[in-house]
Each structure stands twice: as structure tokens, then as C-alpha cells.
Amino acid sequence: MTDVVTSERLSAGTKVYLYTSLVIISAIVLIPLMTTALGGFKDLGDLRTNPFGLPVEWHAENYTDILFGDRYWRQMVNSLIIAALTVFLTVSVSAMAAFSFAHVRFFGADFLLNYFLIGLMFPAATAILPLFIRIRDLGLLNTYWGVVLPQVAFGLGMSILLFRNYFRNLPEELFQAAIVDGCGYMRFFWHICLPLSRPIIATVSIISFVGSWNSYILPLIILNSEKMYPWPLGIMVYRGEFGTAWQLVLAFITLTIAPTIVVFFLAQKHIIAGLTAGAVKS
């Protein structure tokens, strides 16, 4: 009912402005995606002379050759393993840490929280050299864990912040009733907080998954065997000494970003609910 009333109060100029803005934003997002997908159906000459138009001749073999090749699926499996491990560890560690910061009072909690949040200011690229040395000393070069652990470390700051804000906005009466019934912190976290936290779990999972799925620098530094490469490093296969098969690169990119788009749309409602939780406090 409120949405109907609000819609009726919008002036014609406001509606035109909103729809125009949405069309422009949609075009900014969709045009590069469509150009990439169509570029995968062209040959190299057509791609150079007609980069934004429809293919003069459709070359579906650019996609089928990649899809029916062993290299593509091996790289997808590598990316999936790395992303799954990253998501599991990030969600598990950040949820427990955020619950402690939200509901457990202990000395140094604010200092420790700020220490985690400092990581938001430093991307992984700024610590590539010390990261490589540390991973080498741990004997994790050319392993999944050598890529997963740094990704988890750099993703904890944002994940803890999102979980903590969500946990703090859960009704206080739930916690008080659980304490009266003899429920401890662990049981409250496992049986009450987590079942109510599906939106924020989905949000953090998608953010971690997409970040890991698209990660390029860390795998490039840590991995040195082609059989361990995730999909971002697979693009290098189509780059030769004297030229690059750009039509195959575009086809490969289209096939590899499609899973993230599908996952995002499937979890869209949970993501929006998780990001907006606590934005308005009653």
C-alpha cells in the first residue's frame, strides 16, 4: 500500500529522471557484456573492423572448441575449489569473530576490531612481495591453500563488518530469552543467530565467491603449474609471442563470467537484504 501511494506522489519529471538514469546505468553495464559475448562469435579480422556490431559471420566454434576442451574445465574446477574454500573459511571465521564483537564484552575488543578493519585500506596487491615470501616459507607455493589463505585474510575485514552490523540488529529479546532458558553463547550462535542470518551469509558468500573467482594477481604469483591455474590465468593461453587470439579471449571470458552472473541473480534477494540490514533502525 505504501509503495502505491509513494508511486502516485512522484511527479512526471521525477519518473522521467528515474527511468532515464536506470536506462543509462543498465546500458553502461550491459553494453560491455553484450560486446564481449558477441565478440566471441567473430573472427579476428571482423573483431578489429567491427568491434561493437553483430558478427558478419557467426563462428560458434570459438565457444564449442573451448567448451569441449579439457583445459577449460580443469581451470573451472580449480577456480571452483579455490572459491569454495575461500567462501567456507571466510564465512566461518568472520561469523564467529563478528558474533564475539557484537555480543561478548572483553578487554581490547574495540582495538581488535579496528585491527581487522585496517585491512580494508590495503588491497592484496600492496603486499605481494611479503605474501610470496611468507607463502614460500610455509611451503604452500603452487597449492590451493597458498591462494586461499591470503584471500581469506584480506576478506575478513569487510566480512566481519557486515556480520557484526547484522548481529547487533537482531532483537535483544532473543538473547535475553536464550540466557533465561540456559542457552550459552555457542548454542545461541549456532541455533539462533545462524538460522536467522541467511541473508547476510548469502551476501558475504557471494562477495567472497566473486572476489575469489575473479582474482588474478594472487594466483599469478603463487601458482606456477598450468594444471593448477584458475580461469583468470587461462586467458594467457590465447596470448602468443606475436599476437593474441582476442576472439577466443572474449569467448573464454563470456563462458567464465556466466556462472557468477547466474549465482548473483539466484541470490539477489538475499544479497540486498543482507546489505540493507540495519540501514534503518526503528
C-alpha positions as CSV (number, residue, x, y, z in Angstrom):
1,M,0.0,0.0,0.0
2,T,2.8,2.4,0.9
3,D,4.6,1.7,-2.4
4,V,1.4,2.5,-4.3
5,V,1.0,5.8,-2.5
6,T,4.6,6.7,-3.0
7,S,4.4,5.9,-6.7
8,E,1.4,8.1,-7.1
9,R,3.1,11.1,-5.4
10,L,6.0,11.0,-7.8
11,S,5.8,13.8,-10.4
12,A,6.2,13.1,-14.1
13,G,9.6,14.8,-14.2
14,T,10.9,12.6,-11.3
15,K,9.7,9.5,-13.1
16,V,11.4,10.5,-16.3
17,Y,14.6,11.2,-14.4
18,L,14.5,7.9,-12.6
19,Y,13.8,5.8,-15.7
20,T,16.4,7.7,-17.7
21,S,19.0,7.1,-15.0
22,L,18.1,3.4,-14.9
23,V,18.4,3.1,-18.7
24,I,21.8,4.8,-18.7
25,I,23.1,2.7,-15.8
26,S,21.8,-0.5,-17.5
27,A,23.5,0.4,-20.8
28,I,26.8,1.0,-19.0
29,V,26.6,-2.5,-17.5
30,L,25.0,-4.4,-20.4
31,I,26.9,-3.0,-23.4
32,P,30.3,-4.3,-22.4
33,L,28.8,-7.7,-21.6
34,M,27.0,-7.9,-24.9
35,T,30.1,-6.7,-26.8
36,T,32.2,-9.4,-25.1
37,A,29.6,-12.1,-25.8
38,L,29.2,-11.1,-29.5
39,G,33.0,-10.7,-29.9
40,G,33.4,-14.4,-29.1
41,F,31.4,-15.2,-32.3
42,K,33.6,-13.2,-34.6
43,D,36.9,-13.9,-36.3
44,L,39.9,-11.7,-35.6
45,G,39.5,-9.5,-38.7
46,D,35.8,-8.9,-38.1
47,L,36.6,-8.1,-34.4
48,R,39.1,-5.4,-35.4
49,T,37.0,-3.7,-38.0
50,N,33.6,-4.1,-36.4
51,P,34.1,-4.4,-32.6
52,F,30.6,-3.3,-31.5
53,G,28.3,-4.6,-34.2
54,L,26.9,-8.0,-35.0
55,P,29.2,-10.6,-36.5
56,V,29.4,-10.7,-40.3
57,E,29.8,-14.4,-40.0
58,W,29.0,-16.3,-36.8
59,H,31.8,-18.5,-35.5
60,A,30.2,-20.8,-32.9
61,E,33.3,-22.9,-32.9
62,N,35.1,-20.3,-30.8
63,Y,32.8,-21.3,-28.0
64,T,32.5,-25.0,-28.7
65,D,36.2,-25.5,-29.0
66,I,36.6,-24.0,-25.5
67,L,33.7,-25.9,-24.0
68,F,34.8,-29.3,-25.3
69,G,38.5,-28.8,-24.3
70,D,40.0,-30.3,-21.2
71,R,41.8,-27.1,-20.3
72,Y,38.7,-25.0,-19.8
73,W,37.0,-27.5,-17.4
74,R,40.2,-28.1,-15.4
75,Q,40.6,-24.3,-14.9
76,M,36.9,-24.0,-13.9
77,V,37.3,-26.8,-11.4
78,N,40.5,-25.1,-10.0
79,S,38.6,-21.8,-9.7
80,L,35.6,-23.6,-8.0
81,I,37.8,-25.4,-5.5
82,I,39.7,-22.2,-4.6
83,A,36.4,-20.1,-4.4
84,A,34.6,-22.8,-2.3
85,L,37.4,-23.0,0.2
86,T,37.7,-19.2,0.4
87,V,33.9,-18.8,1.0
88,F,33.8,-21.5,3.6
89,L,36.7,-20.2,5.6
90,T,35.7,-16.5,5.3
91,V,32.1,-17.1,6.3
92,S,33.0,-19.4,9.2
93,V,35.8,-17.3,10.7
94,S,34.1,-13.9,10.1
95,A,30.7,-15.1,11.5
96,M,32.3,-16.3,14.8
97,A,34.5,-13.3,15.1
98,A,31.6,-10.9,14.4
99,F,29.4,-12.6,16.9
100,S,32.1,-12.2,19.6
101,F,32.4,-8.5,18.8
102,A,28.6,-8.0,18.8
103,H,27.6,-9.9,21.9
104,V,30.7,-10.7,24.0
105,R,32.3,-7.9,26.0
106,F,36.0,-8.4,26.6
107,F,39.1,-6.2,27.1
108,G,40.6,-4.9,23.8
109,A,37.5,-5.7,21.7
110,D,37.5,-2.3,20.0
111,F,41.2,-2.4,19.3
112,L,41.0,-5.8,17.8
113,L,38.0,-4.9,15.7
114,N,39.8,-1.8,14.4
115,Y,42.8,-4.0,13.6
116,F,40.7,-6.2,11.4
117,L,39.1,-3.2,9.7
118,I,42.5,-1.7,8.9
119,G,42.8,-4.4,6.3
120,L,40.1,-2.7,4.3
121,M,42.6,0.0,3.4
122,F,45.2,-2.3,1.9
123,P,44.5,-4.4,-1.2
124,A,46.4,-7.7,-1.7
125,A,48.5,-6.1,-4.4
126,T,50.3,-3.9,-1.9
127,A,51.6,-6.9,0.0
128,I,52.5,-9.2,-2.9
129,L,56.2,-9.5,-2.1
130,P,55.9,-10.2,1.6
131,L,53.0,-12.6,0.8
132,F,55.1,-14.5,-1.7
133,I,57.9,-14.8,0.8
134,R,55.6,-16.0,3.6
135,I,53.8,-18.5,1.4
136,R,57.2,-19.8,0.1
137,D,58.4,-20.2,3.7
138,L,55.3,-22.1,4.6
139,G,55.8,-24.5,1.6
140,L,52.5,-23.5,0.1
141,L,53.7,-22.4,-3.4
142,N,51.7,-23.9,-6.2
143,T,49.0,-25.2,-3.9
144,Y,45.3,-24.2,-3.5
145,W,46.0,-23.1,0.1
146,G,48.6,-20.7,-1.0
147,V,45.9,-18.7,-2.8
148,V,43.0,-19.4,-0.4
149,L,44.6,-18.3,2.9
150,P,45.6,-14.7,1.6
151,Q,42.2,-14.3,0.1
152,V,40.6,-15.2,3.4
153,A,42.9,-12.9,5.3
154,F,42.1,-9.9,3.1
155,G,38.4,-10.6,3.0
156,L,37.9,-10.8,6.8
157,G,37.7,-7.1,7.4
158,M,34.6,-6.5,5.2
159,S,33.0,-9.8,6.2
160,I,33.4,-9.1,9.9
161,L,31.9,-5.6,9.5
162,L,28.9,-6.9,7.6
163,F,28.2,-9.8,10.1
164,R,28.7,-7.6,13.1
165,N,26.2,-5.0,12.0
166,Y,23.7,-7.7,11.2
167,F,24.2,-9.5,14.6
168,R,23.9,-6.2,16.5
169,N,20.5,-5.6,14.9
170,L,19.0,-8.9,15.9
171,P,16.3,-8.4,18.7
172,E,17.9,-8.2,22.1
173,E,14.9,-10.1,23.5
174,L,16.1,-13.3,21.7
175,F,19.4,-13.2,23.5
176,Q,17.8,-12.5,26.9
177,A,15.2,-15.3,26.4
178,A,18.0,-17.7,25.4
179,I,20.0,-16.8,28.5
180,V,17.0,-17.4,30.8
181,D,16.5,-20.8,29.2
182,G,20.1,-21.7,29.9
183,C,21.4,-21.2,26.4
184,G,25.1,-20.4,26.3
185,Y,27.0,-18.3,23.7
186,M,27.8,-21.2,21.4
187,R,24.3,-22.6,21.4
188,F,22.8,-19.2,20.8
189,F,25.2,-18.6,17.9
190,W,24.6,-22.0,16.3
191,H,20.9,-22.5,16.9
192,I,19.5,-18.9,16.9
193,C,21.9,-16.5,15.2
194,L,22.9,-18.6,12.2
195,P,19.4,-19.7,11.2
196,L,18.3,-16.0,11.3
197,S,21.3,-14.9,9.3
198,R,20.7,-16.4,5.9
199,P,20.6,-13.0,4.1
200,I,24.0,-11.9,5.5
201,I,25.5,-15.3,5.0
202,A,24.4,-15.2,1.3
203,T,25.8,-11.7,1.0
204,V,29.2,-12.5,2.4
205,S,29.4,-15.7,0.4
206,I,28.6,-14.0,-2.9
207,I,31.1,-11.2,-2.2
208,S,33.8,-13.7,-1.3
209,F,33.0,-16.0,-4.2
210,V,33.1,-13.3,-6.8
211,G,36.3,-11.8,-5.4
212,S,38.0,-15.2,-5.4
213,W,36.6,-16.2,-8.8
214,N,38.0,-13.1,-10.4
215,S,41.3,-13.0,-8.6
216,Y,44.2,-12.7,-10.9
217,I,47.3,-11.3,-9.1
218,L,47.5,-13.9,-6.3
219,P,47.2,-17.0,-8.5
220,L,49.7,-15.4,-10.9
221,I,52.3,-15.0,-8.2
222,I,51.6,-18.2,-6.2
223,L,50.9,-20.8,-8.9
224,N,53.5,-21.9,-11.4
225,S,51.9,-25.0,-12.9
226,E,49.3,-24.8,-15.7
227,K,47.3,-27.7,-14.2
228,M,46.7,-25.6,-11.1
229,Y,45.7,-22.4,-13.0
230,P,42.2,-20.9,-12.3
231,W,40.3,-19.4,-15.1
232,P,41.8,-15.8,-15.0
233,L,45.2,-17.3,-15.8
234,G,43.7,-19.4,-18.5
235,I,43.4,-16.3,-20.7
236,M,47.2,-16.3,-21.1
237,V,46.9,-19.5,-23.2
238,Y,45.5,-17.5,-26.1
239,R,48.3,-14.9,-26.0
240,G,51.1,-15.8,-28.4
241,E,54.5,-14.3,-28.9
242,F,53.4,-12.2,-31.9
243,G,49.7,-11.8,-31.4
244,T,46.6,-12.6,-29.3
245,A,43.5,-14.5,-30.4
246,W,41.2,-11.9,-29.0
247,Q,38.0,-13.6,-30.3
248,L,38.9,-16.7,-28.2
249,V,39.8,-14.5,-25.2
250,L,36.3,-12.9,-25.4
251,A,34.6,-16.2,-25.8
252,F,36.6,-17.6,-22.8
253,I,35.7,-14.6,-20.7
254,T,32.0,-14.9,-21.6
255,L,31.9,-18.6,-20.6
256,T,33.7,-18.0,-17.3
257,I,31.8,-15.0,-16.0
258,A,28.4,-16.6,-16.8
259,P,28.4,-18.7,-13.6
260,T,28.9,-15.7,-11.4
261,I,26.1,-13.8,-13.1
262,V,23.8,-16.8,-12.6
263,V,24.7,-17.2,-8.9
264,F,24.2,-13.5,-8.3
265,F,20.7,-13.5,-9.8
266,L,19.8,-16.6,-7.8
267,A,20.9,-14.9,-4.5
268,Q,19.9,-11.4,-5.4
269,K,17.1,-11.0,-2.8
270,H,19.4,-12.4,0.0
271,I,22.2,-10.1,-1.0
272,I,20.1,-6.9,-0.9
273,A,18.5,-8.0,2.4
274,G,21.9,-8.6,3.9
275,L,23.4,-5.3,2.7
276,T,20.5,-3.2,3.8
277,A,20.0,-4.9,7.2
278,G,20.3,-2.3,9.9
279,A,20.3,0.6,7.5
280,V,17.1,1.9,9.1
281,K,16.8,1.4,12.8
282,S,13.3,1.6,14.3
